[in-house]
Amino acid sequence: MGVKIVDLPSDKHNALGGTRRALVNTFNYCRGYVYRLEVFKVTLEFMLKAVDAELDGMKEEIEREKKQAAAKKARDAKLAKAAAEKQANKEKALAAREEQLGDSE
């Protein structure tokens, strides 16, 4: 009977391109031949390991980027707070200076 493309999980956005069709065709080509099916299986297992490794790497990169973004956000907040404090101190000093000048008149 074989496998039909409708038997596979759907790919609504066509992310796999022609891969689904190629998998179905290859499986159906290998059916009935032990050696061909074994080679096909070993190839798929290899690719699955490669996909898992790639996903792990991508997840690590995403986590690293999230940590960097959080550190930048904290650093930016600290700098903004320091700038606001500096501005407030300038305004206080200016107000004190104006008060001093007003008292001396």
C-alpha positions as CSV (number, residue, x, y, z in Angstrom):
1,M,0.0,0.0,0.0
2,G,2.8,2.5,0.8
3,V,2.7,5.9,2.3
4,K,0.8,8.9,0.9
5,I,1.7,12.5,1.5
6,V,-1.6,13.0,3.3
7,D,-0.4,10.5,5.9
8,L,2.4,12.9,7.0
9,P,1.8,15.7,9.4
10,S,0.6,18.8,7.6
11,D,3.0,21.6,6.6
12,K,0.6,24.6,6.2
13,H,3.4,27.0,5.5
14,N,5.4,24.7,3.2
15,A,8.4,25.0,5.5
16,L,9.8,21.8,4.2
17,G,9.4,22.5,0.5
18,G,9.6,19.3,-1.5
19,T,11.0,17.3,1.4
20,R,7.8,15.7,2.4
21,R,7.2,14.5,-1.1
22,A,10.8,13.2,-1.4
23,L,10.4,11.3,1.9
24,V,7.2,9.6,0.7
25,N,8.7,8.8,-2.7
26,T,11.9,7.4,-1.1
27,F,10.0,5.3,1.4
28,N,7.8,3.9,-1.3
29,Y,10.8,3.2,-3.4
30,C,12.5,1.3,-0.6
31,R,9.5,-0.7,0.5
32,G,10.0,-4.4,0.0
33,Y,13.8,-4.2,0.1
34,V,15.4,-4.8,3.5
35,Y,18.8,-3.2,2.6
36,R,17.2,-0.1,1.1
37,L,14.9,0.4,4.1
38,E,17.9,-0.1,6.5
39,V,19.9,2.6,4.6
40,F,16.9,4.9,4.6
41,K,16.3,4.4,8.3
42,V,20.0,5.0,9.1
43,T,19.9,8.2,7.0
44,L,16.8,9.4,8.7
45,E,18.2,8.7,12.2
46,F,21.4,10.6,11.3
47,M,19.3,13.6,10.0
48,L,17.2,13.5,13.2
49,K,20.3,13.7,15.3
50,A,21.6,16.6,13.2
51,V,18.2,18.4,13.6
52,D,18.3,17.8,17.3
53,A,21.8,19.2,17.6
54,E,20.9,22.2,15.5
55,L,17.8,22.9,17.6
56,D,19.9,22.6,20.8
57,G,22.4,25.1,19.4
58,M,19.6,27.5,18.4
59,K,18.0,27.3,21.8
60,E,21.3,28.0,23.5
61,E,21.8,31.0,21.2
62,I,18.4,32.3,22.0
63,E,19.0,32.0,25.8
64,R,22.4,33.8,25.4
65,E,20.7,36.6,23.5
66,K,18.0,36.9,26.1
67,K,20.6,37.1,28.9
68,Q,22.5,39.8,26.9
69,A,19.3,41.8,26.3
70,A,18.4,41.6,30.0
71,A,21.9,42.7,31.0
72,K,21.8,45.6,28.5
73,K,18.3,46.6,29.8
74,A,19.7,46.6,33.4
75,R,22.8,48.6,32.3
76,D,20.6,51.1,30.4
77,A,18.3,51.5,33.4
78,K,21.3,52.1,35.7
79,L,22.7,54.7,33.3
80,A,19.4,56.4,33.0
81,K,19.0,56.5,36.8
82,A,22.6,57.9,37.1
83,A,21.8,60.6,34.5
84,A,18.6,61.5,36.2
85,E,20.4,61.8,39.5
86,K,23.1,63.9,37.9
87,Q,20.5,66.2,36.4
88,A,18.6,66.5,39.7
89,N,21.9,67.4,41.5
90,K,22.6,70.1,38.9
91,E,19.1,71.5,39.4
92,K,19.6,71.5,43.2
93,A,23.0,73.2,42.8
94,L,21.5,75.8,40.5
95,A,18.6,76.4,42.8
96,A,21.0,76.7,45.8
97,R,23.2,79.1,43.8
98,E,20.1,81.2,42.8
99,E,19.0,81.3,46.4
100,Q,22.5,82.3,47.5
101,L,22.5,85.1,44.9
102,G,19.0,86.2,46.0
103,D,20.0,86.3,49.6
104,S,23.1,88.5,48.9
105,E,21.0,91.2,47.2
